């Protein structure tokens, strides 16, 4: 993990701004490869669970925005602030949001940190702390709240299915929906009840007992 963060810090410190952005993208790619090899995934290409996860994450996005806005307002008194869609109109940003970030962040937080914490502190503490570390890298209150709740959900999926590819797909699907539909969702978006009902039903089917884990 120290090697991964060293690569990220090195990429983020490159001046000027264009080189810094390129450095962050390059460091995410290098860090993702490092973590993936560390996880020893023995598959060529993406398993079906990853593609299913992308579709489910995309469908769940309107429901997620509604849940986050309600939690922020009811628990913290925050007025909803629409975050800037990552990668909007920028090919490199799309690559980072839909491919590199899901690979890197899921490999690090759900692939390494969550199992490590679970081994010493149990699943509940591991879920909370891995989600908190995931949220700390996002600096605005709404981004931190969103990523913390998403981290809790992805952590639960990881603990139940032990399938890291499914988590990567879900993360990519959520980011893809944010890039395409904006926040709050404006295009190609289901209603909140339909989003939650369809998305959660698909997750239950994928998480059913007896399904073989791939991670």
C-alpha positions as CSV (number, residue, x, y, z in Angstrom):
1,X,0.0,0.0,0.0
2,X,2.9,2.4,0.7
3,X,4.2,1.8,-2.8
4,X,0.7,2.6,-4.3
5,X,0.4,5.9,-2.3
6,X,4.0,6.8,-3.2
7,X,3.2,6.6,-6.9
8,X,0.0,8.7,-6.5
9,X,1.8,11.4,-4.5
10,X,4.5,11.6,-7.1
11,X,2.0,11.9,-9.9
12,X,0.0,14.6,-8.1
13,X,3.1,16.7,-7.4
14,X,4.2,17.3,-11.0
15,X,4.0,20.9,-12.1
16,X,2.6,22.7,-14.2
17,X,-1.2,21.8,-14.2
18,X,-1.3,19.9,-17.5
19,X,1.6,17.7,-16.5
20,X,0.1,17.3,-13.0
21,X,-3.2,16.0,-14.5
22,X,-1.2,13.7,-16.8
23,X,0.8,12.6,-13.8
24,X,-2.3,11.8,-11.8
25,X,-3.7,9.7,-14.6
26,X,-0.4,7.9,-15.2
27,X,0.0,7.2,-11.5
28,X,-3.6,5.8,-11.2
29,X,-2.8,3.5,-14.1
30,X,0.5,2.3,-12.6
31,X,-1.1,2.0,-9.1
32,X,-4.0,0.0,-10.6
33,X,-1.6,-2.4,-12.3
34,X,0.4,-2.8,-9.1
35,X,-2.6,-3.6,-7.0
36,X,-4.1,-5.9,-9.6
37,X,-1.0,-8.0,-9.8
38,X,-0.8,-8.0,-6.0
39,X,-4.4,-9.4,-6.0
40,X,-3.3,-12.1,-8.4
41,X,-6.5,-12.0,-10.5
42,X,-6.3,-15.1,-12.8
43,X,-8.7,-14.1,-15.5
44,X,-8.2,-12.8,-19.0
45,X,-10.6,-9.9,-19.8
46,X,-13.5,-8.8,-17.6
47,X,-15.8,-11.4,-16.1
48,X,-19.5,-11.2,-16.6
49,X,-19.9,-9.8,-13.1
50,X,-18.1,-6.6,-14.0
51,X,-20.3,-5.9,-17.0
52,X,-23.4,-6.7,-14.9
53,X,-22.1,-4.3,-12.3
54,X,-21.7,-1.5,-14.8
55,X,-25.4,-1.9,-15.8
56,X,-26.6,-2.1,-12.2
57,X,-24.5,0.9,-11.1
58,X,-25.9,3.0,-14.0
59,X,-29.5,2.0,-13.0
60,X,-28.9,2.7,-9.3
61,X,-27.5,6.2,-9.9
62,X,-30.8,8.2,-9.6
63,X,-31.7,6.3,-6.4
64,X,-28.2,7.0,-5.0
65,X,-28.5,10.7,-5.7
66,X,-31.8,10.8,-3.9
67,X,-30.5,8.8,-0.9
68,X,-27.4,11.1,-0.6
69,X,-29.5,14.3,-0.8
70,X,-31.9,13.0,1.9
71,X,-29.1,11.9,4.2
72,X,-27.2,15.2,3.8
73,X,-30.3,17.3,4.4
74,X,-31.8,15.2,7.3
75,X,-28.6,14.3,9.1
76,X,-26.4,17.3,8.5
77,X,-28.7,20.1,7.4
78,X,-26.8,20.5,4.1
79,X,-28.4,21.9,0.9
80,X,-27.7,19.7,-2.0
81,X,-24.8,20.9,-4.1
82,X,-24.4,19.4,-7.5
83,X,-20.9,18.1,-8.0
84,X,-19.0,18.7,-11.3
85,X,-19.3,15.6,-13.5
86,X,-15.9,14.0,-13.7
87,X,-14.5,13.9,-17.2
88,X,-17.3,15.9,-18.9
89,X,-16.1,16.7,-22.4
90,X,-12.6,15.4,-21.6
91,X,-11.5,12.0,-23.0
92,X,-8.8,11.7,-20.3
93,X,-11.3,12.6,-17.6
94,X,-13.7,9.9,-19.0
95,X,-10.9,7.4,-18.9
96,X,-10.1,8.3,-15.3
97,X,-13.7,8.3,-14.1
98,X,-15.0,5.2,-15.8
99,X,-12.0,3.0,-16.0
100,X,-8.9,4.0,-13.9
101,X,-10.6,5.2,-10.7
102,X,-12.9,2.2,-10.4
103,X,-10.0,-0.2,-10.9
104,X,-7.6,1.6,-8.6
105,X,-10.1,2.5,-5.8
106,X,-11.9,-0.8,-5.6
107,X,-8.6,-2.7,-5.8
108,X,-7.2,-0.6,-2.9
109,X,-10.2,0.0,-0.6
110,X,-12.3,-3.2,-1.2
111,X,-9.5,-5.4,-2.5
112,X,-6.8,-4.7,0.1
113,X,-7.9,-2.4,3.0
114,X,-11.3,-4.0,3.7
115,X,-10.0,-7.6,4.0
116,X,-6.9,-6.5,6.0
117,X,-9.1,-4.6,8.5
118,X,-11.6,-7.4,8.7
119,X,-8.9,-9.8,9.7
120,X,-8.0,-7.8,12.8
121,X,-11.2,-5.9,13.7
122,X,-14.2,-7.7,12.3
123,X,-16.4,-6.9,9.3
124,X,-18.3,-4.0,10.9
125,X,-15.3,-1.9,11.9
126,X,-13.6,-2.8,8.6
127,X,-16.6,-1.6,6.6
128,X,-16.7,1.7,8.4
129,X,-13.0,2.5,8.3
130,X,-12.5,1.4,4.7
131,X,-15.4,3.6,3.7
132,X,-14.1,6.5,5.7
133,X,-10.6,6.2,4.1
134,X,-12.3,6.1,0.7
135,X,-14.3,9.3,1.5
136,X,-11.3,11.2,2.9
137,X,-9.8,11.5,-0.6
138,X,-12.8,13.6,-1.7
139,X,-12.5,17.1,-0.2
140,X,-16.0,18.7,-0.5
141,X,-18.7,17.7,2.1
142,X,-21.1,16.3,-0.6
143,X,-18.4,14.3,-2.2
144,X,-17.2,12.9,1.1
145,X,-20.8,12.0,2.1
146,X,-21.5,10.4,-1.3
147,X,-18.3,8.4,-1.4
148,X,-18.7,7.3,2.2
149,X,-22.2,5.9,1.5
150,X,-21.0,4.4,-1.8
151,X,-18.1,2.9,0.1
152,X,-20.5,1.3,2.6
153,X,-22.6,-0.2,-0.2
154,X,-19.6,-1.5,-2.1
155,X,-18.1,-2.8,1.0
156,X,-21.3,-4.8,1.8
157,X,-21.3,-6.2,-1.7
158,X,-17.6,-7.2,-1.4
159,X,-18.2,-8.9,2.0
160,X,-21.3,-10.8,0.7
161,X,-20.1,-11.8,-2.7
162,X,-16.2,-11.7,-2.3
163,X,-16.3,-10.6,-5.9
164,X,-14.1,-7.6,-6.6
165,X,-15.0,-7.4,-10.2
166,X,-18.6,-6.8,-9.3
167,X,-17.5,-3.9,-7.2
168,X,-15.4,-2.5,-10.0
169,X,-18.3,-2.7,-12.3
170,X,-20.8,-1.0,-9.9
171,X,-18.3,1.8,-9.3
172,X,-17.8,2.3,-13.1
173,X,-21.5,2.2,-13.7
174,X,-22.2,4.9,-11.1
175,X,-19.4,7.1,-12.5
176,X,-20.6,6.6,-16.1
177,X,-24.1,7.6,-15.1
178,X,-22.7,10.8,-13.4
179,X,-20.8,11.7,-16.5
180,X,-23.7,11.1,-18.9
181,X,-26.7,12.3,-17.0
182,X,-25.2,14.9,-14.6
183,X,-26.1,15.4,-11.0
184,X,-29.0,15.5,-10.3
185,X,-29.7,13.0,-13.2
186,X,-31.2,14.8,-16.2
187,X,-31.0,12.3,-19.1
188,X,-31.5,8.6,-19.5
189,X,-32.4,8.3,-15.9
190,X,-35.1,6.1,-14.3
191,X,-37.4,7.4,-11.6
192,X,-36.1,7.0,-8.0
193,X,-38.4,4.1,-7.1
194,X,-37.7,2.2,-10.3
195,X,-34.0,2.9,-10.0
196,X,-33.8,1.4,-6.4
197,X,-36.2,-1.5,-7.2
198,X,-34.5,-2.7,-10.4
199,X,-31.0,-2.1,-9.2
200,X,-31.4,-3.7,-5.8
201,X,-33.3,-6.7,-7.3
202,X,-30.4,-7.3,-9.7
203,X,-27.9,-7.1,-6.9
204,X,-29.8,-9.6,-4.8
205,X,-29.8,-12.0,-7.8
206,X,-26.1,-11.6,-8.3
207,X,-25.4,-12.0,-4.5
208,X,-27.5,-15.1,-4.1
209,X,-26.0,-18.0,-2.1
210,X,-24.0,-20.5,-4.1
211,X,-22.7,-18.0,-6.6
212,X,-19.0,-18.6,-7.1
213,X,-16.7,-15.7,-6.1
214,X,-14.1,-14.5,-8.6
215,X,-11.8,-12.4,-6.3
